[in-house]
């Protein structure tokens, strides 16, 4: 608990935050429907409650003092435990603490667990110690490397204050996304106030808001836009929410200034400029705009949020609802060539569900929850291992892929942080209401209380492994009230009964709706017959995935701890739906005899935590297979051969690959083309980028990926300081990506497990998308 001295110490920084204000309710006219509070919903036995309990154990196993290690050091306080590994041992340290605060807050609301709430209160008290030691509102744990030494990242914030702003997109003045991390801490403190019921978090949060606020308020417009070119999470959302909590118009002004025009203005105008952009850098910006629309009524913010959501959901998403490949948006409606082991970053889905909730609140539409359920069930339930509680970063969809899970103390990726939150709040979107209607949008066994209306219900179902959904009124309101159960768009023949009597069901609204004076004991039953169907990729109608009811199906290709040597399965049939034979219909288990090279078993994708899978299948008729099998197998063999030869690869212009390979440059810009990210070295002499790549004994080659029309360039490529090539290709331009291989003299790699690769301009610019170290083709 905060002592009086500490509370006053934290409160002393509030002068920097401006007038504290008693809480003022900011008008939120655009909101027509709201979810029941998480604290009003309790989960019953199900995979969802199991996920929450598994996550609760993980959250309580973590040490706040270890997450605060760098925070203590920054404030010149004694540390109380070693830092964790993975990202927490790097410059982004501290982002996990913000997620941890949010997760504890959500978990306390979801379960009422007193141990969780006390852990939250203790963590906030430690942050108050740190803040009081700084004396200016700062609470941070980021670091930055300067002159070969790792130093406190507060220096970056103070440089920004002076207008010294340098960014390559994923850094600010060499610090790894410090504003992104700051947002996580700010948001976590807000959640501690709103959801965790920890009032002591309020002065700490206002101090945090005030410290950065004074910096941002001192920047002119050009400086602000330069700063916002770096990933900054949902800072606009946090400041908007701080305004909603306090009524202080200062926070509104700051929230509205955090507007990245280069990305947001085209979206407000209905233009899809997303290809090549880092996906999760953008989604939080739109969540912030959605919140600002609710608080200000500014229509362009709603326009941008709606257009973005529609564009991502309909033109950039995979069958499980997730989006992005290698963290980036590709060209719209091009999925078939981007089915890899690095699809569907979990943070993206976590944030798209947040954005979906905002849109639904403005105009309750059952179709939005068809989309929500698609992600929630097929991606995010797959994201957590039910036994260990560990999390997946990318959800691989390529044939033979397996899931790679975090470790308890040595990962702390962004998707670990969002995973802590995701699996603390599975009850948050089951029940919604407007002034007179209770909407049941997700079918998860639970109880709920709509306190203002005096209505309590119990939802009993085995969905999605049952077609039956039953809602029982356990406490009846005095007034007539409507109850509306979502009818999923995939269901062709739903059946509705009330106390055993058939009821008419109007499909046009997307809901089975009953409006009456309820009595305790009244029971609504909704039957949702589930059928098998296929969904093709938009760019290739012959690339198919199967769904059964709400569930995406996938072939079981064997245990994850055994290699998959292929070949990639294909489907040879005239009727892909009829090709599936039920083995266990309730368990969504099917036999597929028409697969090549052998028959397969398909089961729900989300549950295959420790299996290798295939989600998408190229489909052929018998006639097509006879003529195309050889080419299909040859193309697959070329891809497999390249992967076999690859010793290491860096995808340029992508944050994590660059971090993993020690990327650095004097002058380089982020660039994208053809749905791929890249680095551009500007026109001139001496502009360079360099990074490390792994090598192995024996002959090696370097492969660089260029756009085929980028010819007649002049730049050098060196390995360990020795030039191995001067790129001056004058070949006929090709409108496709071209890989060029350069031999590496064996002397440069002998006795080494990694080498420094450098690209440096000698008179022109240079665009490079990907670089690999390869073994020779005949090795």
C-alpha positions in Angstrom: 0.0 0.0 0.0 1.1 3.6 -0.6 2.3 5.3 2.6 1.1 8.9 3.1 4.6 10.2 2.4 4.8 8.3 -0.9 1.3 9.3 -1.9 2.2 13.0 -1.3 5.5 12.4 -3.2 3.6 11.1 -6.2 1.0 13.8 -5.9 3.7 16.4 -6.0 4.3 15.8 -9.6 0.6 16.5 -10.4 1.5 20.2 -10.8 3.2 19.1 -14.0 0.0 17.3 -15.0 -2.2 20.4 -14.6 -5.4 20.7 -12.6 -6.3 17.2 -11.3 -10.1 17.8 -11.6 -12.7 15.8 -9.9 -13.9 13.2 -12.3 -16.2 14.7 -14.9 -18.2 12.6 -17.2 -17.3 13.5 -20.8 -20.2 13.3 -23.1 -20.1 10.1 -25.2 -23.1 10.5 -27.5 -21.9 8.2 -30.3 -22.0 5.2 -28.0 -25.3 3.3 -28.3 -24.4 0.0 -26.8 -21.9 -1.0 -24.0 -20.6 -4.3 -22.7 -21.6 -5.4 -19.3 -18.7 -4.6 -16.9 -16.2 -7.5 -16.7 -16.8 -7.6 -13.0 -20.5 -8.4 -13.7 -19.6 -11.6 -15.7 -18.4 -14.9 -14.3 -17.3 -17.7 -16.6 -18.5 -21.2 -16.2 -16.6 -24.4 -17.0 -15.1 -24.1 -20.5 -11.9 -23.8 -22.5 -12.2 -20.1 -21.9 -12.3 -20.4 -18.1 -9.4 -22.8 -18.3 -7.4 -20.2 -20.3 -8.1 -17.5 -17.7 -7.1 -19.8 -14.8 -3.9 -20.9 -16.7 -3.1 -17.2 -17.3 -3.8 -16.3 -13.6 -1.2 -18.8 -12.5 1.3 -17.3 -14.9 0.7 -13.7 -13.9 1.1 -14.6 -10.2 4.4 -16.5 -11.0 5.9 -13.3 -12.3 7.8 -10.9 -10.1 6.9 -7.2 -10.2 10.3 -6.4 -8.8 12.0 -8.1 -11.7 9.8 -6.3 -14.3 10.7 -3.1 -12.5 14.4 -3.8 -12.5 15.3 -1.0 -15.0 12.8 1.4 -13.4 14.6 1.1 -10.1 18.0 1.7 -11.8 16.6 4.7 -13.7 15.6 6.3 -10.4 18.9 5.4 -8.7 17.0 3.1 -6.3 18.3 -0.4 -5.2 17.1 -3.1 -7.5 15.1 -6.0 -6.0 15.7 -8.8 -8.5 17.4 -9.5 -11.8 15.8 -8.4 -15.0 14.0 -11.0 -17.0 15.4 -12.2 -20.4 14.3 -11.8 -24.0 12.9 -8.4 -24.8 13.0 -7.4 -21.1 16.8 -7.6 -21.3 16.8 -5.2 -24.2 16.0 -1.5 -24.9 12.2 -2.1 -25.0 12.3 -3.2 -21.4 9.2 -2.0 -19.5 6.6 -2.7 -22.1 5.8 -6.0 -20.3 5.2 -4.1 -17.0 2.5 -2.0 -18.7 0.8 -5.2 -20.1 1.2 -6.8 -16.7 -0.7 -3.9 -15.0 -3.5 -4.2 -17.6 -3.6 -8.0 -17.2 -3.8 -7.9 -13.4 -6.5 -5.3 -13.6 -8.5 -7.3 -16.1 -8.0 -10.5 -14.1 -9.1 -8.9 -10.9 -12.3 -7.7 -12.6 -12.9 -11.0 -14.4 -12.4 -13.2 -11.4 -12.6 -11.1 -8.2 -9.4 -12.7 -7.1 -8.0 -10.8 -4.1 -4.4 -12.1 -4.6 -4.4 -10.6 -8.1 -5.7 -7.3 -6.8 -3.2 -7.1 -4.1 -0.4 -7.9 -6.6 -1.7 -5.0 -8.7 -1.8 -2.6 -5.7 1.8 -3.7 -4.7 3.1 -3.0 -8.2 1.5 0.4 -8.3 3.1 1.2 -4.9 6.5 0.3 -6.2 6.0 2.5 -9.2 5.1 5.4 -6.9 8.5 4.9 -5.2 10.1 5.2 -8.6 8.1 8.3 -9.5 8.8 10.0 -6.2 12.5 9.4 -6.7 12.5 11.1 -10.1 10.3 13.9 -8.9 9.1 14.9 -12.4 6.5 12.3 -13.1 8.9 10.0 -15.1 8.4 6.2 -14.6 10.4 4.3 -17.2 12.6 1.3 -17.8 13.7 1.7 -21.4 17.4 1.8 -22.2 19.5 3.0 -25.2 23.0 2.1 -26.4 25.5 5.0 -26.6 29.2 4.6 -27.4 29.0 0.9 -26.8 27.3 1.3 -23.4 23.7 0.7 -22.3 22.4 3.7 -20.5 19.1 4.9 -19.1 16.5 5.6 -21.8 15.3 8.8 -20.1 17.9 10.6 -22.1 15.9 10.0 -25.3 12.8 11.7 -23.8 14.9 14.7 -22.7 16.4 14.9 -26.2 12.9 14.9 -27.7 12.1 17.8 -25.3 14.9 19.8 -27.0 13.7 19.0 -30.5 16.4 16.5 -31.2 14.4 13.8 -33.0 16.0 11.1 -35.2 14.1 7.9 -36.2 14.3 5.1 -38.6 10.7 4.0 -37.9 11.4 1.5 -35.1 13.6 3.7 -32.9 13.9 7.2 -31.6 17.5 8.4 -31.3 18.7 4.8 -31.1 16.2 3.8 -28.4 13.9 0.9 -29.4 10.3 2.3 -29.7 10.4 4.2 -26.3 7.0 5.9 -27.0 5.4 2.4 -27.6 6.7 1.3 -24.2 5.5 4.5 -22.6 2.0 3.9 -23.9 1.9 0.5 -22.4 2.8 1.8 -19.0 0.3 4.7 -19.3 -2.4 2.3 -20.4 -1.7 -0.1 -17.7 -2.1 2.6 -15.0 -5.4 3.7 -16.6 -6.6 0.1 -16.4 -5.5 -0.1 -12.7 -7.8 2.8 -12.1 -10.8 1.8 -14.3 -10.8 -2.0 -13.9 -8.5 -2.8 -11.0 -10.2 -0.4 -8.6 -6.8 0.8 -7.4 -7.3 4.5 -6.7 -3.7 4.9 -5.8 -2.8 4.4 -9.4 -4.5 7.8 -10.3 -1.7 10.1 -9.1 1.0 7.9 -10.7 -0.9 7.8 -14.0 -1.4 11.6 -14.0 2.3 12.1 -13.3 3.2 9.8 -16.2 0.7 11.8 -18.5 2.2 15.1 -17.3 5.8 14.2 -17.9 5.4 13.2 -21.5 2.7 15.9 -21.9 5.1 18.7 -21.2 7.5 17.3 -23.9 4.8 16.9 -26.6 3.3 20.3 -25.9 6.7 21.9 -26.6 7.0 20.4 -30.1 5.9 22.3 -33.2 3.8 20.5 -35.8 6.8 19.4 -38.0 8.6 18.0 -35.0 5.5 16.2 -33.8 5.0 14.5 -37.2 8.6 13.5 -37.3 8.3 11.9 -33.9 5.1 10.1 -34.9 6.9 8.4 -37.8 8.2 6.1 -35.0 6.0 3.4 -33.6 4.1 5.0 -30.7 1.4 2.5 -29.8 -1.9 4.0 -28.8 -0.7 7.1 -27.1 -3.6 9.1 -28.5 -5.9 6.5 -26.9 -4.3 6.8 -23.5 -4.5 10.6 -23.5 -8.1 10.5 -24.7 -8.9 8.1 -21.9 -7.1 10.3 -19.4 -9.3 13.2 -20.5 -12.4 10.9 -20.0 -11.2 10.0 -16.5 -10.5 13.6 -15.4 -12.4 16.0 -17.6 -9.2 18.0 -18.0 -9.2 19.5 -21.5 -5.4 19.5 -21.6 -5.4 15.8 -22.2 -7.8 16.2 -25.1 -5.5 18.7 -26.8 -2.6 16.4 -26.5 -4.6 13.4 -27.7 -5.7 15.3 -30.8 -2.1 16.4 -31.6 -1.0 12.7 -31.6 -2.3 12.4 -35.1 0.0 10.7 -37.6 -1.2 12.4 -40.8 0.8 10.3 -43.3 -1.1 7.2 -42.3 -4.4 8.5 -40.8 -5.4 11.2 -43.4 -5.6 8.7 -46.3 -7.7 6.3 -44.2 -10.1 9.1 -43.3 -10.4 9.8 -47.0 -11.2 6.1 -47.7 -7.8 5.2 -49.3 -6.0 1.9 -48.6 -2.3 2.9 -48.3 -1.6 -0.1 -45.9 0.5 -2.4 -48.1 4.0 -2.6 -46.8 3.2 -0.9 -43.5 4.0 -2.5 -40.2 0.5 -3.7 -39.2 0.5 -3.3 -35.4 2.1 0.1 -35.6 -1.1 1.3 -37.2 -4.0 -0.5 -35.5 -3.6 1.3 -32.1 -3.7 4.7 -33.8 -7.2 3.8 -35.1 -8.3 2.6 -31.7 -7.3 6.0 -30.4 -9.2 7.8 -33.2 -12.2 5.6 -32.3 -12.0 6.7 -28.7 -11.6 10.4 -29.7 -14.7 10.1 -31.9 -16.7 8.9 -28.9 -15.5 11.8 -26.8 -15.6 14.6 -29.4 -18.0 13.5 -32.2 -15.3 14.3 -34.8 -16.7 12.4 -37.8 -13.4 12.0 -39.7 -12.1 9.9 -36.8 -15.1 7.6 -37.1 -14.6 7.5 -40.9 -11.0 6.5 -40.6 -11.7 3.8 -38.0 -14.6 2.3 -39.9 -12.7 2.3 -43.2 -9.6 0.8 -41.7 -11.6 -2.0 -39.9 -13.5 -2.9 -43.1 -10.3 -2.8 -45.2 -8.3 -5.0 -42.8 -11.2 -7.5 -42.1 -12.3 -7.9 -45.7 -9.1 -7.4 -47.7 -6.1 -8.2 -45.5 -7.1 -11.1 -43.3 -6.7 -14.9 -43.3 -9.3 -17.5 -42.6 -8.6 -17.5 -38.8 -9.4 -13.8 -38.8 -5.8 -12.7 -38.1 -3.8 -10.4 -40.5 -0.3 -9.6 -41.6 2.6 -11.6 -42.8 6.0 -11.0 -41.1 4.1 -8.3 -39.2 3.3 -6.3 -42.4 0.2 -5.7 -44.5 0.5 -7.0 -48.0 -1.4 -5.9 -51.1 -5.1 -6.1 -50.6 -6.8 -9.4 -51.5 -3.5 -11.2 -52.0 -3.3 -14.0 -49.5 -2.5 -17.2 -51.5 1.2 -16.3 -52.0 1.6 -15.1 -48.3 0.7 -18.3 -46.4 3.8 -18.8 -44.4 5.1 -19.6 -40.9 5.0 -15.9 -40.0 1.4 -15.1 -40.6 -1.1 -13.5 -38.1 0.8 -11.7 -35.4 -1.2 -12.1 -32.2 -1.0 -8.4 -31.2 -2.8 -7.5 -34.4 -5.8 -9.7 -33.5 -5.8 -8.5 -29.9 -6.0 -4.9 -31.2 -8.5 -5.6 -34.0 -10.9 -7.0 -31.4 -10.5 -3.7 -29.4 -11.3 -1.7 -32.5 -14.3 -4.0 -33.3 -15.7 -3.3 -29.8 -15.7 0.4 -30.5 -17.5 0.1 -33.8 -20.1 -2.2 -32.4 -20.8 0.3 -29.6 -21.7 2.9 -32.2 -24.0 0.7 -34.2 -24.7 -2.8 -32.8 -24.3 -5.1 -35.8 -24.2 -8.9 -35.4 -21.8 -9.2 -38.4 -19.2 -7.4 -36.3 -19.4 -10.2 -33.8 -19.2 -12.8 -36.5 -15.8 -11.3 -37.2 -15.0 -11.0 -33.5 -15.8 -14.6 -32.9 -13.7 -15.8 -35.9 -10.6 -14.2 -34.3 -11.4 -14.9 -30.7 -12.1 -18.6 -31.2 -9.7 -19.6 -34.0 -6.7 -17.3 -33.4 -6.6 -16.2 -29.8 -7.6 -19.6 -28.3 -4.8 -21.1 -30.4 -2.4 -18.4 -29.1 -2.1 -19.7 -25.6 -0.8 -23.2 -24.7 -3.4 -24.6 -22.4 -0.9 -26.6 -20.3 2.0 -24.1 -19.9 0.2 -20.8 -20.4 2.9 -19.7 -22.9 2.1 -17.7 -26.0 2.6 -17.7 -29.8 4.0 -14.7 -31.6 3.0 -15.6 -35.2 0.3 -18.1 -35.9 1.8 -20.2 -38.8 -0.6 -21.3 -41.5 1.7 -22.9 -44.0 1.6 -26.7 -44.5 3.6 -28.6 -41.9 4.2 -25.6 -39.6 4.2 -25.8 -35.8 3.6 -23.2 -33.2 6.5 -21.6 -31.4 5.8 -20.8 -27.8 7.3 -18.2 -25.4 9.2 -19.3 -22.3 8.2 -18.2 -18.8 11.2 -15.9 -18.2 13.1 -15.4 -21.4 10.8 -14.2 -24.2 8.6 -11.2 -23.2 7.7 -10.5 -26.9 4.9 -8.0 -27.5 2.6 -10.9 -28.1 3.4 -12.2 -24.6 2.2 -8.9 -23.2 -0.9 -8.8 -25.2 -1.4 -12.5 -24.4 -1.4 -11.7 -20.7 -4.3 -9.3 -21.3 -6.2 -11.5 -23.9 -6.5 -14.4 -21.5 -7.5 -12.4 -18.5 -10.7 -11.1 -20.1 -12.6 -13.8 -22.0 -15.9 -12.6 -20.5 -15.6 -9.0 -21.6 -17.7 -9.2 -24.8 -20.3 -11.9 -24.2 -23.0 -9.5 -23.1 -23.8 -6.0 -24.3 -26.7 -3.7 -23.7 -28.4 -0.5 -24.9 -31.1 1.3 -23.0 -33.6 -1.6 -23.2 -32.0 -4.7 -24.8 -29.5 -7.3 -23.6 -27.4 -8.6 -26.5 -25.7 -12.0 -26.2 -22.9 -11.9 -28.7 -20.6 -14.8 -27.7 -21.7 -18.2 -26.6 -19.5 -18.9 -23.6 -20.9 -20.6 -20.5 -21.3 -17.8 -17.9 -23.5 -15.8 -15.6 -24.1 -12.1 -15.8 -25.9 -9.3 -14.0 -27.2 -6.2 -15.7 -27.4 -4.2 -12.5 -29.1 -1.1 -13.8 -31.9 -3.1 -15.3 -32.2 -5.7 -12.5 -31.7 -8.6 -14.9 -29.5 -11.6 -14.2 -29.0 -14.5 -16.6 -27.1 -17.8 -16.9 -25.8 -19.0 -20.2 -25.3 -22.7 -20.6 -23.7 -24.2 -23.7 -21.0 -26.5 -25.0 -20.6 -24.3 -28.0 -18.7 -24.7 -30.4 -18.8 -28.4 -29.6 -22.6 -28.2 -29.3 -25.3 -26.6 -31.4 -27.4 -25.8 -28.4 -27.3 -22.4 -26.6 -29.6 -22.0 -23.5 -30.1 -18.7 -21.7 -32.0 -18.8 -18.4 -33.3 -15.8 -16.6 -32.3 -16.1 -12.9 -33.5 -12.6 -11.8 -36.2 -10.8 -13.7 -36.4 -7.1 -14.2 -39.6 -5.2 -13.3 -39.9 -3.6 -16.8 -40.3 -5.3 -20.1 -36.8 -6.0 -21.6 -35.6 -7.4 -24.9 -33.0 -10.2 -25.0 -31.3 -10.7 -28.3 -29.0 -13.6 -29.1 -26.7 -13.3 -32.1 -27.5 -15.6 -35.0 -24.2 -16.3 -36.8 -24.1 -15.5 -40.4 -22.8 -19.0 -41.3 -26.0 -20.6 -39.7 -28.6 -21.5 -42.3 -31.5 -22.9 -40.2 -31.5 -21.6 -36.6 -34.3 -22.6 -34.3 -35.6 -20.5 -31.4 -37.8 -21.6 -28.5 -39.0 -20.0 -25.3 -39.8 -22.3 -22.4 -40.0 -25.1 -25.0 -42.4 -23.3 -27.3 -41.2 -22.4 -30.9 -40.7 -18.7 -31.5 -40.5 -16.7 -34.8 -37.0 -15.7 -35.7 -36.3 -12.7 -38.0 -32.8 -13.2 -39.6 -32.5 -9.8 -41.1 -31.4 -8.2 -37.8 -28.8 -10.8 -37.1 -30.4 -11.5 -33.8 -33.0 -13.9 -32.3 -34.9 -11.3 -30.3 -37.6 -11.6 -27.6 -39.1 -8.6 -25.9 -41.4 -9.3 -22.9 -41.9 -9.1 -19.2 -39.5 -11.8 -17.9 -39.9 -14.2 -15.0 -37.2 -16.0 -13.1 -36.8 -19.4 -14.6 -37.7 -18.4 -18.2 -35.5 -20.2 -20.7 -34.5 -19.3 -24.2 -33.0 -22.1 -26.4 -31.3 -21.3 -29.6 -30.2 -24.2 -31.9 -27.5 -23.4 -34.4 -27.0 -26.3 -36.9 -23.4 -26.3 -38.0 -22.4 -27.2 -41.5 -19.1 -27.6 -43.4 -18.2 -25.0 -45.9 -15.0 -23.8 -47.7 -13.5 -20.4 -47.9 -11.1 -19.5 -50.8 -8.4 -17.0 -50.8 -9.5 -13.9 -52.7 -6.6 -14.0 -55.2 -6.8 -17.8 -55.9 -10.2 -19.5 -55.9 -8.4 -22.8 -55.9 -6.7 -22.2 -52.5 -9.2 -23.4 -50.0 -9.7 -23.7 -46.2 -12.5 -25.5 -44.5 -14.8 -24.3 -41.7 -17.3 -26.3 -39.6 -19.7 -23.9 -38.0 -17.5 -21.2 -36.4 -14.4 -23.4 -36.4 -11.6 -23.3 -38.9 -10.4 -26.9 -39.6 -6.8 -28.0 -40.2 -5.2 -31.2 -41.2 -3.2 -33.0 -38.5 0.3 -33.5 -40.0 1.9 -35.1 -37.0 3.5 -34.1 -33.7 5.3 -30.8 -33.4 8.5 -32.4 -32.1 8.9 -34.4 -35.3 10.0 -32.8 -38.6 7.6 -32.5 -41.5 9.4 -33.5 -44.7 6.4 -33.0 -47.0 5.3 -33.1 -49.6 2.8 -30.3 -49.1 -0.7 -31.8 -49.2 -3.0 -31.0 -52.1 -6.8 -31.6 -52.6 -8.0 -33.4 -55.7 -11.7 -33.4 -55.9 -14.7 -32.0 -57.8 -16.6 -31.2 -54.6 -14.4 -30.1 -51.7 -17.3 -30.0 -49.2 -18.5 -33.5 -50.0 -14.8 -34.6 -49.7 -15.0 -34.4 -45.9 -16.6 -37.4 -44.2 -17.6 -36.8 -40.5 -15.8 -39.0 -38.0 -17.0 -37.2 -34.9 -19.5 -34.4 -36.0 -19.8 -32.9 -32.5 -16.0 -32.8 -32.2 -15.6 -31.4 -35.7 -13.4 -34.3 -36.7 -13.4 -35.3 -40.4 -11.8 -37.7 -42.8 -10.4 -36.4 -46.1 -9.8 -39.2 -48.6 -9.2 -36.9 -51.5 -5.9 -35.4 -50.3 -2.6 -36.1 -52.0 -0.3 -37.8 -51.4 -2.4 -39.5 -48.7 -5.7 -39.3 -46.8 -5.8 -36.9 -43.9 -7.8 -36.1 -40.7 -9.1 -32.6 -40.2 -9.9 -31.2 -36.7 -10.3 -27.7 -35.2 -7.2 -25.6 -35.8 -7.2 -23.8 -32.5 -6.9 -27.0 -30.5 -3.8 -28.4 -32.3 -1.4 -26.8 -29.9 1.3 -29.4 -30.2 0.7 -30.6 -33.8 1.9 -29.7 -37.2 -1.0 -28.5 -39.4 -2.2 -27.6 -42.9 -4.9 -25.0 -43.1 -5.0 -24.0 -46.8 -5.1 -26.6 -49.6 -4.5 -26.0 -53.3 -7.4 -27.7 -55.1 -7.3 -29.5 -58.4 -9.8 -31.5 -60.4 -8.6 -34.9 -61.6 -7.9 -33.5 -65.0 -6.0 -30.5 -63.6 -4.0 -32.8 -61.3 -2.8 -34.9 -64.2 -1.5 -31.9 -66.1 -0.3 -29.7 -63.1 1.1 -32.1 -60.5 4.6 -32.0 -61.9 4.7 -28.2 -61.9 3.1 -28.0 -58.4 5.6 -30.4 -57.0 8.5 -28.6 -58.7 7.5 -25.2 -57.4 7.2 -26.6 -53.9 10.6 -28.3 -54.3 12.2 -24.9 -55.3 10.8 -23.3 -52.2 11.9 -26.1 -50.0 15.4 -26.1 -51.6 15.9 -22.4 -50.9 14.9 -22.9 -47.2 17.2 -25.8 -47.0 20.1 -23.8 -48.3 19.4 -20.8 -46.1 21.7 -20.4 -43.1 20.2 -17.0 -42.1 17.9 -14.4 -43.5 17.0 -10.8 -42.5 13.8 -9.2 -43.8 14.8 -5.5 -44.1 12.4 -2.8 -43.0 10.9 -5.1 -40.4 11.4 -4.3 -36.7 12.1 -7.7 -35.1 14.3 -9.2 -37.9 16.4 -6.0 -37.9 16.7 -6.1 -34.1 17.6 -9.8 -34.2 20.4 -9.0 -36.7 21.9 -5.9 -35.1 20.8 -3.6 -37.9 22.4 -0.1 -37.9 22.8 2.6 -40.5 23.9 6.2 -41.0 21.2 7.1 -43.5 18.3 4.8 -44.5 14.6 5.0 -44.9 11.8 2.6 -44.5 10.3 1.7 -47.9 7.7 -0.8 -49.2 6.8 -2.1 -52.6 4.9 -5.0 -54.0 3.6 -5.7 -50.5 7.1 -6.1 -49.0 9.0 -3.9 -46.7 12.5 -2.7 -47.6 15.3 -0.3 -46.7 16.3 2.5 -49.0 19.8 4.0 -48.9 19.4 7.6 -50.3 21.1 8.7 -53.4 24.7 9.6 -53.0 28.0 8.3 -51.7 28.7 6.8 -48.3 25.2 6.0 -47.2 25.3 2.6 -45.6 23.4 0.0 -43.6 24.9 -3.1 -42.0 23.8 -6.1 -40.0 24.9 -9.5 -38.9 24.0 -12.8 -40.5 24.9 -16.3 -39.4 27.3 -18.4 -41.5 28.6 -22.0 -41.3 31.9 -23.7 -42.4 32.5 -24.1 -46.0 31.6 -22.2 -49.2 28.8 -19.6 -48.7 26.9 -17.1 -50.9 25.1 -13.9 -50.1 21.6 -13.5 -51.7 20.0 -10.1 -52.0 16.4 -9.5 -53.1 15.7 -6.5 -55.3 12.7 -5.3 -57.3 13.5 -6.3 -60.9 13.1 -2.8 -62.3 15.7 -1.3 -60.0 18.7 -1.7 -62.3 21.8 0.4 -63.2 22.6 1.1 -59.6 26.0 1.7 -58.0 26.5 0.3 -54.5 29.0 -1.9 -52.8 28.4 -5.0 -50.8 31.0 -6.1 -48.2 31.4 -8.9 -45.7 33.6 -8.3 -42.6 34.8 -5.1 -44.2 35.9 -6.7 -47.5 34.0 -5.8 -50.7 32.6 -8.8 -52.4 30.5 -7.1 -55.1 29.7 -3.8 -56.7 26.1 -3.9 -57.8 25.8 -2.4 -61.3 23.2 -4.7 -62.9 22.1 -3.5 -66.3 19.8 -6.4 -67.2 16.5 -5.8 -68.8 14.0 -4.6 -66.1 11.7 -7.2 -64.7 8.4 -6.4 -63.0 9.0 -8.9 -60.2 11.3 -9.5 -57.3 14.8 -10.8 -58.3 17.3 -12.6 -56.1 20.9 -12.0 -56.9 23.6 -14.3 -55.4 27.1 -13.2 -54.6 29.9 -15.6 -53.7 31.6 -15.0 -50.3 35.3 -15.7 -50.2 35.8 -18.5 -47.7 38.5 -16.6 -45.9 35.9 -14.1 -44.7 33.8 -16.7 -42.9 36.4 -19.2 -41.7 36.2 -19.8 -38.0 33.2 -17.6 -37.6 29.5 -18.2 -36.8 28.3 -14.8 -38.0 29.6 -12.0 -40.1 28.8 -8.3 -40.7 27.2 -7.5 -44.0 27.3 -3.9 -45.3 25.6 -2.2 -48.2 27.1 1.3 -49.1 26.1 3.7 -51.9 28.8 4.7 -54.4 26.7 7.2 -56.5 23.1 6.1 -56.6 20.4 5.0 -54.1 19.8 1.3 -53.2 16.6 -0.6 -52.4 17.1 -3.9 -50.6 14.2 -6.1 -49.4 15.8 -9.3 -48.0 19.3 -10.7 -47.5 20.2 -14.3 -47.0 23.4 -16.3 -46.4 23.2 -19.5 -48.4 25.0 -22.8 -48.9 25.8 -23.5 -52.5 22.9 -25.2 -54.4 25.0 -28.4 -54.8 26.1 -28.6 -51.2 
